[in-house]
C-alpha cells in the first residue's frame, strides 16, 4: 500500500477520534435542573422564588415529611404563607397549578434562612422518578448550571470546549499525516 494512503487513513482516523471526543463532551454536559430560583428572606419566611416556568404540575411535586417519611404533594400545600404549624408551603402566585415563574417554595424559619429542601418528582407518591435539592440561603441564586448571573456562560463553556477539542483533533490529524512511516 502506498505511503500516501496510509497517511490519509491516519488523518481520517484522527479526525474521527476528534469528532467522537467532541460528541462525548457535548453529551456529558449536565442538563439544567428543573427549577431555577432565587432565595429571599422576609422574617420568618424564606422563599425560593422560581425564575421561569417549569411546566411541572404541583400534583407531581412532592415533599418528604419528617419524621413520618410520608410524601406530600405540593398541590396539597398551596397556601399564601407558611406558619409554625405548617412549615413548608407553596405559593402558586398565578393559581395555575404548575410550578411557574414567580411561584415560590416557602419555609417557616424565624430568625434566619438556612436549610435545604429536596423536591421529589413523579406521577404519584409511589412512583417518584427524580429530585432536585433547593438551597435555602438568603441571596442564593440558581440560574441553570450554577449560581451565576450570566445566562450565556454554559454556551461559552460548551462552545469554547468543543472548539478547543476540535482544534486539538485537527492538530493531531495534521501531525499524523506529516509523520513518516
Secondary structure by P-SEA (a helix, b strand, c coil): ccaaaaaaaaaaaaaaaaaaaaaaaaaaccccccccbbbbbcccccccccccccccccccbbbbcccccbbbbccccccccccccccbbbbcccccccccccccccccccccccbbbbbbbcccccccccbbbbbbcccccccccccccccaaaaaaaaaaaaaaaaaaaaaaaaaaaccc
